[in-house]
Amino acid sequence: MLSSGISLFTAFIAAVAAKELAKDVERAAKLYDNGLTHQQIMTNKESTWARQREAGAFDAAQYSALDYTACVDGKAEAVPGDAMNTFRCNNVDLYDFRSHSDLGSATGEGSSSWGWTSPDGRELIAIGQADGAAFAEITSEGKLSYLGRLPKYTTAQDSIWREIRGYNNYMVIGSEAVAHNIQIFDMTKLLDLDPASPKTFTQDDLTGLFTGLPNGRTHNVVINAAKNYAVSVGAQPRNSSCASGLIFIDLSDPANPTSPGCAAQDGYVHDAQCLPYAGPDTQFVGKDICYGYNEDTLTIYDVTDQTDVKVISRTSYEGASYTHQGWVLDPNNQEYLLLDDELDEDRSAGLAAGGHPVTYIWDISSLASPKQTGFYRSAAYAIDHNQYIIDGFSYQSDYGAGLRVFDVSSIPSDPTGNSVEEVAFFDIYPEDDAEPNGGVIDFVGTWSSYAYFKSGYIFINTIERGGFVVKRTN
């Protein structure tokens, strides 16, 4: 009886704490619309990375290759007795590690990653680095086999901000570097390469290049494969005609990408997910919907007509510091959405005041009136970054806390988040293990992971070290 009362009380607290809010227009004008908060985040990141660079953390050659290591009693001791090669873990084994140097980069500084599976089942990964994108195969034994790389575009400077997404057999690659443009690379070019002779591709090997950005830079790229288009988001400057919003890119002919239009109505978009709508809001069934993560709001767009986009709703929430990224729980029934905030831990805001990453749960059964129903809080001490949801599990990259895996399948029956459970993790940044809270609130460790391979292998790209291949044991 007591436990039942506690559960009801916990659910009540979650409902009270989880609250959607109207966009605060005055606050937005002071902190977000002018780019102030985003620039502060980028400056903080650059400061951290400059410190790491000065300390030698980006000298990737120092990180030795690591082989299969089982997670035993909460640790994967890849090098016995070496704390810097002992990784905290739960239900995840290490299969391989290769440094950015091993993966062909002169600079290292890892970022995004995305995978592609060939028609005959080979699993290949594109790996973002400051000086380009590396390509590797993950073998059936879970080993990384480096095949080659595509350098940054010739007119651009190095930039750690390199985002990669897959469209059919192509990788779509954007960067924050001015004059980089968006590269479109055909992954089938890798299939006949000999790993004994990795190939450095040139810009002539691109299938296509999209040059329609205001100054050639984009913060991120988004793909709607079902509708054959990409979206550039966060393409600065903010005073351009598209206001760093959604810039649509028609990929029906990847060799000749063109833009039918853009959506500037809610200004800067940091990240988005665009999908054909399938869900309970019957007036939008069959429409094309983009869920935008717009610094201080969840903004939902009807993009069915890309020349005349409609904003359906824009909603903020208590503790909103920097609305960063999110993903729908089920693309075939878009009733719930998970959202992460990149700055709430750093600013000790709202639910994240203790420094433990918070994921916000949204009921989007009415696209015009989304409701924040709850949240779940990680036991890790870190900043949450990107998450992707696959078959009821959220695979979240939490900077210094590494890969965290949450069972979120309970959310439709318990949208408070009380039943969400962390079921696995692999901490790729042992440098902070001895800190007072077992971690740090800083932009170190992992930027991204890719968990869509049918083999179960998960690729983790890290900022300092290189690429890990891991696999869940449960």
Phi, psi and omega per residue, in radians:
M1 nan -0.726 3.125
L2 -1.104 -0.788 -3.119
S3 -1.101 -0.622 3.100
S4 -1.126 -0.721 3.113
G5 -1.122 -0.693 3.109
I6 -1.108 -0.726 3.137
S7 -1.085 -0.724 3.128
L8 -1.150 -0.693 3.124
F9 -1.136 -0.749 3.123
T10 -1.068 -0.742 3.113
A11 -1.098 -0.678 3.117
F12 -1.113 -0.790 3.140
I13 -1.066 -0.735 3.120
A14 -1.059 -0.748 -3.115
A15 -1.143 -0.651 3.137
V16 -1.225 -0.764 -3.072
A17 -1.237 -0.573 -3.100
A18 -1.530 1.826 -3.036
K19 -2.475 2.182 3.044
E20 -1.389 2.648 -3.109
L21 -2.367 2.701 2.967
A22 -1.179 2.622 3.091
K23 -1.043 2.277 3.094
D24 -1.499 1.712 -3.011
V25 -1.109 -0.703 -3.128
E26 -1.153 -0.788 3.113
R27 -1.113 -0.706 3.134
A28 -1.075 -0.706 -3.127
A29 -1.117 -0.601 -3.099
K30 -1.410 -0.595 -2.937
L31 -2.009 -0.483 -2.961
Y32 -2.070 -0.891 -3.011
D33 -1.049 -0.521 -3.137
N34 -1.529 -0.004 3.106
G35 1.470 0.094 -3.052
L36 -1.046 -0.891 -3.072
T37 -1.157 -0.741 3.130
H38 -1.075 -0.725 3.123
Q39 -1.149 -0.631 3.088
Q40 -1.095 -0.720 3.119
I41 -1.115 -0.801 -3.129
M42 -1.112 -0.675 3.104
T43 -1.136 -0.728 3.103
N44 -1.095 -0.740 3.113
K45 -1.108 -0.788 -3.134
E46 -1.100 -0.609 3.090
S47 -1.133 -0.793 3.092
T48 -1.050 -0.811 -3.070
W49 -1.222 -0.559 3.055
A50 -1.129 -0.710 3.098
R51 -1.132 -0.731 3.111
Q52 -1.128 -0.717 3.131
R53 -1.099 -0.763 3.140
E54 -1.115 -0.595 -3.136
A55 -1.406 -0.100 3.126
G56 1.538 0.142 -3.084
A57 -1.163 -0.404 -3.132
F58 -1.591 0.072 3.047
D59 -1.364 1.519 -2.955
A60 -1.136 -0.398 -3.104
A61 -1.109 -0.330 -3.135
Q62 -1.298 -0.269 -3.062
Y63 -1.643 1.960 -3.084
S64 -1.310 2.666 3.043
A65 -1.090 2.513 3.140
L66 -2.164 2.487 -3.103
D67 -1.823 -3.022 -3.093
Y68 -0.937 2.275 3.085
T69 -2.487 2.111 3.135
A70 -1.309 2.591 3.015
C71 -1.436 1.977 -3.084
V72 -2.205 2.164 3.113
D73 0.927 0.716 3.039
G74 1.446 0.163 3.137
K75 -2.487 2.494 2.960
A76 -1.924 1.760 -3.049
E77 -1.589 1.466 -3.040
A78 -1.178 -0.587 3.041
V79 -2.192 1.840 -3.058
P80 -0.925 2.247 3.098
G81 1.461 -0.040 -3.110
D82 -1.837 1.875 -3.080
A83 -1.081 -0.535 -3.101
M84 -1.378 -0.096 3.040
N85 -2.211 0.511 3.011
T86 -2.060 2.149 -2.962
F87 -2.035 2.195 3.042
R88 -1.123 2.500 -3.030
C89 -2.821 2.907 3.004
N90 -2.715 2.099 3.094
N91 1.020 0.483 3.064
V92 -2.433 2.243 3.073
D93 -1.793 2.592 3.027
L94 -1.505 2.318 3.085
Y95 -1.900 -0.621 -3.130
D96 -2.843 2.679 2.965
F97 -2.483 2.365 3.029
R98 -2.353 2.386 -3.103
S99 -1.264 2.874 3.052
H100 -1.060 -0.550 3.072
S101 -1.131 -0.779 3.072
D102 -1.051 -0.510 -3.100
L103 -1.649 0.405 2.904
G104 1.500 0.073 -3.063
S105 -1.633 2.408 3.044
A106 -1.463 -0.411 -3.064
T107 -1.844 -0.488 -2.962
G108 1.206 -2.409 3.134
E109 1.101 1.330 -3.038
G110 -1.407 2.742 -3.111
S111 -2.500 -1.928 -3.001
S112 -1.363 2.985 3.035
S113 -2.794 2.619 3.062
W114 -2.683 2.663 -3.056
G115 -2.045 2.876 3.070
W116 -2.525 2.412 3.073
T117 -1.912 2.153 -3.109
S118 -1.222 2.857 -3.141
P119 -0.994 -0.488 3.130
D120 -1.668 0.235 2.965
G121 1.614 0.103 3.080
R122 -1.277 2.428 -3.064
E123 -1.882 2.042 -3.077
L124 -2.124 2.562 -3.050
I125 -2.227 2.413 3.007
A126 -1.794 2.306 -2.937
I127 -2.139 2.018 3.141
G128 -1.290 2.320 3.056
Q129 -2.424 2.867 -3.039
A130 -1.094 -0.494 -3.096
D131 -1.828 0.192 3.091
G132 2.640 -2.738 3.132
A133 -2.196 2.239 3.065
A134 -1.620 2.653 3.106
F135 -2.155 2.344 3.127
A136 -2.521 2.733 2.999
E137 -1.801 2.441 2.975
I138 -1.709 1.950 -3.029
T139 -1.280 3.022 -3.139
S140 -1.127 -0.338 3.090
E141 -1.578 0.007 3.130
G142 1.478 0.334 3.141
K143 -1.650 2.533 3.057
L144 -1.514 2.104 3.116
S145 -1.976 1.825 -3.075
Y146 -1.223 2.249 -3.071
L147 -1.944 -0.475 -3.117
G148 2.795 -2.942 -3.088
R149 -2.706 2.738 3.014
L150 -1.980 1.972 3.136
P151 -1.129 2.833 2.975
K152 -0.903 2.788 3.114
Y153 -1.125 2.536 -2.935
T154 -1.045 -0.478 -3.099
T155 -1.586 0.074 -3.022
A156 -1.918 2.718 3.008
Q157 -1.500 2.908 3.020
D158 -1.055 2.534 3.056
S159 -2.706 2.210 3.093
I160 -1.137 -0.447 3.126
W161 -1.345 1.603 3.119
R162 -2.325 1.976 -3.083
E163 -1.904 2.418 -3.049
I164 -2.262 2.322 3.004
R165 -2.401 2.693 -3.095
G166 -1.718 2.451 3.015
Y167 -2.314 1.887 -3.032
N168 0.894 -2.158 -3.135
N169 -1.642 0.283 -3.114
Y170 -1.933 2.612 2.919
M171 -1.857 2.304 3.135
V172 -1.866 2.094 -2.917
I173 -2.186 2.076 3.089
G174 -2.075 2.910 -3.093
S175 -2.634 2.708 3.014
E176 -1.350 -0.098 3.134
A177 -1.239 2.288 3.067
V178 -1.036 2.432 3.086
A179 1.221 0.302 3.093
H180 -1.388 -0.647 -3.049
N181 1.154 -3.005 3.136
I182 -2.002 2.053 -3.118
Q183 -1.501 2.480 3.067
I184 -2.138 2.004 -3.016
F185 -2.106 2.352 -3.115
D186 -1.532 1.992 -3.089
M187 -1.210 -0.298 3.098
T188 -1.138 -0.309 3.084
K189 -1.124 -0.278 -3.112
L190 -1.508 -0.302 -2.894
L191 -1.171 -0.478 -3.119
D192 -1.816 0.184 -3.119
L193 -1.385 2.563 3.082
D194 -1.693 2.081 -3.127
P195 -1.069 -0.293 3.063
A196 -1.249 -0.326 3.125
S197 -2.345 1.278 -3.119
P198 -1.009 2.536 -3.069
K199 -1.851 2.322 2.955
T200 -1.680 1.970 -3.124
F201 -1.335 2.874 3.033
T202 -2.040 3.031 3.125
Q203 -1.136 -0.360 3.076
D204 -1.195 -0.305 3.138
D205 -1.498 -0.081 3.105
L206 -1.175 2.530 2.967
T207 -1.286 -0.715 -3.119
G208 -2.703 2.877 3.097
L209 -2.490 2.130 3.104
F210 -1.620 2.101 -3.070
T211 -1.981 0.284 -3.029
G212 -1.592 0.354 3.098
L213 -1.508 2.743 -3.088
P214 -0.958 -0.786 3.066
N215 -2.420 0.423 3.032
G216 1.499 0.021 -3.139
R217 -1.942 2.619 3.050
T218 -2.540 2.525 3.116
H219 -1.339 -0.622 -3.087
N220 -2.663 2.895 3.001
V221 -2.244 2.507 -3.071
V222 -2.234 2.545 -3.095
I223 -2.139 2.359 2.880
N224 -2.055 1.565 -3.056
A225 -1.123 -0.599 -3.109
A226 -1.117 -0.491 -3.108
K227 -1.906 0.112 3.028
N228 1.064 0.776 3.055
Y229 -2.535 2.775 2.979
A230 -1.967 2.913 3.055
V231 -2.345 2.223 2.924
S232 -1.516 2.275 3.076
V233 -2.164 2.578 3.130
G234 1.197 0.537 3.127
A235 -1.437 1.766 -3.075
Q236 -1.400 2.817 0.207
P237 -1.437 2.785 -3.105
R238 -1.230 -0.355 3.139
N239 -1.585 0.219 3.029
S240 -1.300 2.964 -3.044
S241 -1.105 -0.484 3.133
C242 -1.632 -0.034 3.006
A243 0.973 0.513 -3.125
S244 1.077 0.468 3.118
G245 -1.541 -2.461 3.133
L246 -1.490 2.083 3.037
I247 -1.945 1.980 -3.039
F248 -1.436 2.464 -3.124
I249 -2.273 1.992 -3.141
D250 -1.291 2.093 -3.130
L251 -1.880 0.253 -3.128
S252 -1.064 -0.470 2.961
D253 -2.185 1.623 -3.040
P254 -1.050 -0.369 3.117
A255 -1.333 -0.293 -3.099
N256 -2.386 1.154 -3.116
P257 -1.195 2.363 3.126
T258 -2.325 2.858 3.133
S259 -2.013 2.135 3.074
P260 -1.397 -0.263 -3.119
G261 2.833 -2.986 -3.122
C262 -2.614 2.999 3.122
A263 -2.211 1.879 -3.084
A264 -1.818 0.025 -2.917
Q265 -1.047 -0.625 -3.137
D266 -1.966 0.400 3.047
G267 1.151 -2.512 -2.992
Y268 -1.048 2.273 3.037
V269 -1.981 2.155 -3.108
H270 -1.463 -0.685 3.112
D271 -2.751 2.916 -3.108
A272 -2.791 2.853 2.926
Q273 -2.299 2.183 -3.086
C274 -2.046 2.238 -3.002
L275 -2.545 2.612 2.866
P276 -1.104 2.314 -3.026
Y277 -1.324 2.286 2.979
A278 -2.442 1.989 -3.081
G279 3.095 -2.978 -3.007
P280 -1.364 -0.242 -3.107
D281 -1.466 1.549 -2.902
T282 -1.052 -0.465 -3.111
Q283 -1.197 -0.256 -3.114
F284 -1.934 0.040 3.142
V285 -1.025 2.241 -3.123
G286 1.544 -0.154 3.102
K287 -1.392 2.942 3.092
D288 -1.832 2.097 -2.991
I289 -2.108 2.416 2.986
C290 -2.047 2.256 3.031
Y291 -1.703 1.957 -3.052
G292 -1.771 2.390 3.108
Y293 -1.875 1.715 -2.775
N294 -1.989 0.832 3.033
E295 1.323 -0.905 3.123
D296 -2.267 0.079 -3.123
T297 -2.530 2.737 2.770
L298 -1.576 2.011 -3.114
T299 -2.021 2.216 -3.068
I300 -1.939 2.239 -3.059
Y301 -2.044 2.521 2.870
D302 -1.680 1.894 -3.063
V303 -1.919 0.388 -3.111
T304 -0.965 -0.721 3.026
D305 -1.868 1.816 -3.039
Q306 -1.284 -0.083 3.027
T307 -1.686 -0.105 -3.108
D308 -2.624 1.174 -3.077
V309 -1.282 2.492 3.109
K310 -2.008 2.329 2.987
V311 -1.467 2.078 -3.135
I312 -1.420 -0.741 3.138
S313 -2.832 2.723 2.951
R314 -2.464 2.194 -2.940
T315 -2.393 2.321 3.060
S316 -1.790 -2.944 -3.049
Y317 -2.802 2.787 3.129
E318 -1.131 2.319 -3.134
G319 1.524 0.022 -3.119
A320 -1.024 2.115 3.141
S321 -2.098 -0.825 2.991
Y322 -2.733 1.685 -3.140
T323 -1.120 1.988 -2.862
H324 -1.858 -0.921 -3.000
Q325 -2.858 2.863 3.087
G326 -2.987 3.136 -3.070
W327 -2.733 2.509 3.079
V328 -1.275 2.602 -3.115
L329 -1.165 -0.679 -3.106
D330 -2.566 1.955 -3.108
P331 -1.122 -0.341 3.135
N332 -1.577 -0.133 3.049
N333 -2.640 1.482 -2.979
Q334 -1.403 1.287 -3.117
E335 -1.811 -0.506 -3.124
Y336 -2.319 2.698 -3.115
L337 -2.489 2.500 3.069
L338 -1.912 2.430 -3.032
L339 -2.309 2.410 3.056
D340 -2.072 2.620 -3.090
D341 -2.071 2.185 -3.000
E342 -1.481 -0.154 -3.011
L343 -2.092 -0.140 -3.041
D344 -1.189 -0.591 3.081
E345 -1.203 -0.749 -3.109
D346 -1.097 -0.633 -3.101
R347 -1.710 0.125 3.131
S348 0.895 0.815 -3.048
A349 -1.675 2.367 2.979
G350 0.907 -2.240 -3.071
L351 -1.155 -0.353 -3.093
A352 -1.662 0.287 -3.064
A353 -1.032 -0.468 -3.126
G354 -1.491 -0.020 3.127
G355 1.496 0.184 3.120
H356 -1.777 2.222 -3.045
P357 -0.966 2.299 -3.120
V358 -1.963 2.324 3.012
T359 -1.945 2.287 -3.051
Y360 -1.711 2.324 -3.106
I361 -1.758 2.264 -3.127
W362 -2.128 2.339 2.951
D363 -1.549 1.957 -3.111
I364 -1.937 0.473 -3.139
S365 -1.107 -0.426 2.923
S366 -1.990 1.917 -3.109
L367 -1.131 -0.457 3.134
A368 -1.399 -0.268 -3.063
S369 -2.533 1.146 3.135
P370 -1.153 2.538 -3.115
K371 -2.137 2.356 3.042
Q372 -1.515 1.998 -2.994
T373 -1.712 -0.319 -3.078
G374 3.091 -2.848 -3.092
F375 -2.863 2.915 2.867
Y376 -2.410 2.623 -3.007
R377 -2.114 2.239 3.118
S378 -1.275 2.666 3.036
A379 -1.378 -0.234 -3.140
A380 -1.240 2.824 3.076
Y381 -2.019 1.760 -2.987
A382 -3.030 -3.072 3.038
I383 -1.878 2.310 3.080
D384 -1.457 2.591 -3.079
H385 -2.166 -1.612 -3.076
N386 -1.932 2.589 3.060
Q387 -2.454 2.579 3.078
Y388 -2.366 2.449 -3.019
I389 -1.907 2.180 -3.095
I390 -2.291 2.001 3.049
D391 0.899 0.791 3.041
G392 1.508 0.110 3.094
F393 -2.139 2.362 3.055
S394 -1.705 2.135 3.085
Y395 -1.776 1.914 -2.969
Q396 -2.049 2.313 3.055
S397 -1.655 2.033 -3.041
D398 -2.039 0.989 3.074
Y399 0.711 -2.091 -3.029
G400 -1.120 -0.288 3.121
A401 -1.550 -0.077 3.037
G402 1.348 -2.688 3.141
L403 -1.387 2.217 3.058
R404 -2.132 2.379 -3.107
V405 -2.089 2.160 -3.118
F406 -2.047 2.383 2.987
D407 -1.452 1.895 -3.086
V408 -1.912 0.241 -3.071
S409 -1.165 -0.298 -3.107
S410 -1.402 -0.198 -2.975
I411 -1.030 -0.730 3.119
P412 -1.024 -0.559 3.131
S413 -1.620 -0.358 3.116
D414 -2.470 1.392 -3.069
P415 -1.279 0.036 3.036
T416 -1.253 -0.395 -3.061
G417 1.584 -0.047 -3.105
N418 -1.102 -0.413 -3.086
S419 -1.708 -0.023 3.084
V420 -1.191 2.429 -3.069
E421 -2.360 2.332 2.973
E422 -1.328 2.164 -3.036
V423 -1.948 -0.216 -3.122
A424 -2.871 2.685 2.978
F425 -2.801 2.784 3.017
F426 -2.488 1.970 -3.060
D427 -1.587 1.934 -3.025
I428 -1.617 0.126 -3.053
Y429 -2.223 1.347 -3.114
P430 -1.201 -0.205 -3.133
E431 -1.002 -0.430 -3.102
D432 -1.868 0.151 -3.056
D433 -1.079 -0.575 -3.064
A434 -1.542 0.030 3.106
E435 -1.144 2.734 -3.045
P436 -0.917 -0.642 3.140
N437 -1.760 0.190 -3.134
G438 1.310 0.274 -3.131
G439 -3.089 -3.087 3.122
V440 -2.381 2.620 3.017
I441 -1.598 1.550 -3.065
D442 -2.796 2.897 -3.051
F443 -1.659 1.163 -3.131
V444 -2.244 2.814 3.058
G445 1.676 -2.188 -3.038
T446 -1.734 2.456 3.071
W447 -1.684 -0.716 -2.990
S448 -2.653 2.874 2.978
S449 -2.531 2.800 3.110
Y450 -2.329 2.055 -2.999
A451 -2.140 0.354 -3.052
Y452 -1.556 -0.076 -3.100
F453 -1.188 2.385 -3.112
K454 -1.141 -0.428 3.126
S455 -1.152 -0.347 -3.058
G456 1.628 -0.143 3.083
Y457 -1.197 2.437 3.135
I458 -2.087 2.263 3.086
F459 -1.711 2.338 3.103
I460 -2.098 2.104 3.075
N461 -1.702 2.290 -3.119
T462 -2.005 2.691 -3.095
I463 -1.191 -0.810 -3.013
E464 -1.604 -0.823 -2.869
R465 -1.549 -1.044 -3.023
G466 2.725 -2.517 -3.038
G467 -1.972 2.317 3.066
F468 -1.871 2.507 2.929
V469 -1.989 2.149 -3.138
V470 -2.286 2.988 3.131
K471 -2.674 2.392 3.095
R472 -1.194 2.546 3.087
T473 -1.729 -0.158 -3.088
N474 -2.027 nan nan
